[in-house]
Amino acid sequence: MSTAAPPPGTPPATPVDDGLPPLRDVIRAHDLVAKKNLGQNFILDLNLTRRIARLASPLTNTTVIEVGPGPGGLTRALLMEGAHTVIAIERDARCLRALAEISAAYPGRLTVHAGDALETDFAALAANAPGDVAIAANLPYNIATLLLIGWLETEPWPPWWQRMALMFQKEVAERIVAEPGSKAYGRLAVIAQWRAKPRIALTLPPAAFTPPPKVSSAVVVFEPRANPTPECSVKTLGRVTQSAFGQRRKMLRQSLKTLLPMPELLLREAGISPELRAEQLSVDDFARLANIYERGTYKPD
């Protein structure tokens, strides 16, 4: 027999049973064998999904957007932890019946959109959402980076989301938080750290998932920077970093030739040695380069 759902915005004081079947039973009942082509790896431990949900806190008076809920493990955790509303985007039609059961157990608090996250207008979904908006997801690994870049390139800025707690392959998570001088440091780190404050909050072994992936995973928490500095266009920053890291073993005077014919002029204006390599530049260095490039203030003598 199902227990009554807590009122919206009321987090439970202690762990409780939400009255729904265990996820293993849900998967068996709806024949939800994880599909590799959809990047599916399910977390069945509700205690673990509740830990992940709490990383998106505070959840009270917050609308949470979730991508790829699958059988609904994280969805249930978000609702149990007190999220006012959850908006879930699910491409796999097989999962819709399981999510409908969760919706029935939490009347008015779960909305499910059947469709592809890569084609979803997230800003429109968030436009009429009450309270803050957070994104929490065990992202399908095959589209995780594309989704992240889209959320980081949101315009206007500050974004429609106030925080994100996202699951990635550990290798991708390490690229997001990488520091200059490391092998993992690249375009993703620069854009993520210029527009947000990312941190790895939780690492999970393959055994935490069903089926277990071949790699470990990690949850990265993002807080947006209200006014990223130095100022520049995020699209221009993307072009500059793509050019610089596209040939990361070469000096900037060579690698940046895919951006402009005489990179030395741009580098001189920014006060950056043309003999440096991309991984030696800070996030601020790249933003300064992007700012000067888009203003066109670099001129020959």
C-alpha positions, 0 to 999 in steps of 0.5 A, spaced: 500 500 500 502 506 498 504 511 503 502 519 502 507 523 498 509 529 502 507 536 501 511 540 495 517 543 498 517 539 504 524 534 505 523 528 510 527 528 516 529 521 516 529 516 510 522 513 508 519 508 504 516 512 498 511 506 497 513 504 490 516 497 488 524 496 489 527 498 482 529 491 481 522 489 481 520 495 476 525 494 471 523 486 471 516 488 471 517 493 465 522 489 461 527 495 462 533 492 460 539 497 459 540 499 452 547 501 450 545 505 444 542 510 449 547 510 454 543 507 459 546 505 466 541 504 472 543 506 479 538 501 483 540 503 490 535 508 493 540 510 498 545 512 493 540 516 488 538 520 495 545 522 496 546 524 489 539 528 489 542 532 495 548 534 491 542 539 487 540 542 494 537 546 496 531 542 493 525 546 497 522 550 492 526 548 487 524 545 480 529 540 478 530 538 470 532 531 470 535 528 463 534 520 462 530 518 468 530 511 466 526 507 471 526 513 475 531 511 481 533 519 481 527 521 480 524 518 486 530 520 490 529 528 488 521 527 490 523 524 497 528 529 498 523 535 497 524 537 490 517 542 489 517 539 482 521 534 477 521 535 470 523 529 466 525 528 459 526 521 457 527 518 450 526 511 451 518 509 451 519 503 455 520 507 461 514 511 461 509 507 464 514 506 470 515 514 470 507 514 470 507 510 476 511 515 480 507 521 478 501 517 480 505 516 487 507 524 487 500 527 484 502 534 481 510 534 482 512 530 476 512 532 469 514 527 464 516 529 457 517 524 452 523 526 447 530 527 445 534 531 450 538 534 444 532 537 441 529 540 448 528 547 449 530 547 456 529 554 457 522 554 455 521 548 460 524 552 466 520 559 464 514 558 468 517 553 473 516 556 480 522 557 485 529 556 483 531 551 477 536 546 478 538 540 473 540 533 476 541 527 472 545 521 471 546 523 464 546 518 458 554 518 457 553 518 449 550 525 450 553 528 456 558 533 454 554 535 448 548 537 453 553 540 458 556 545 453 549 547 451 547 549 458 554 552 459 553 556 453 546 559 455 544 566 453 543 570 456 547 569 462 546 568 468 542 562 466 535 559 467 538 554 472 541 556 479 545 549 480 547 543 476 549 536 479 551 531 473 553 524 473 559 523 468 564 518 466 570 520 471 575 521 465 570 527 463 569 529 470 576 530 471 577 534 464 571 539 467 575 541 473 582 540 470 587 545 472 592 548 467 598 544 466 595 537 466 593 533 461 586 533 462 586 541 461 582 543 455 577 546 452 571 543 456 575 545 462 576 553 460 569 554 458 566 550 464 570 554 469 569 561 466 562 560 466 561 556 473 564 553 479 565 546 478 567 541 483 567 533 483 562 531 489 562 524 489 565 518 485 562 512 484 565 505 482 562 501 476 559 496 481 554 502 483 550 501 476 546 496 472 549 494 468 556 496 470 560 500 465 567 499 464 569 505 467 568 509 474 563 515 474 563 522 478 558 527 480 560 534 478 556 540 481 556 546 478 554 553 480 554 559 475 558 565 476 554 571 475 559 575 471 564 571 468 571 575 467 574 577 463 568 579 459 568 575 452 563 572 448 562 564 450 562 562 442 568 566 441 571 563 447 569 556 444 573 558 437 579 560 441 580 554 445 578 549 439 584 552 435 589 552 441 587 545 443 586 543 436 594 542 436 596 542 443 603 540 442 604 546 438 606 553 440 600 558 440 604 562 434 602 555 430 596 552 433 592 559 433 593 560 425 587 556 424 583 562 428 587 568 424 593 568 420 598 572 424 597 569 431 603 573 434 599 580 434 593 577 438 598 574 443 602 580 443 596 585 445 594 579 450 601 579 453 602 572 452 608 569 449 607 566 442 612 560 445 607 557 450 602 551 449 595 551 450 595 547 456 600 553 459 594 558 459 589 560 465 582 560 464 583 568 464 588 568 459 583 564 454 578 569 456 582 575 455 584 572 448 577 571 446 575 579 448 581 582 444 580 577 438 572 579 438 574 587 439 579 586 433 584 591 437 590 587 435 594 591 430 601 590 426 606 596 428 
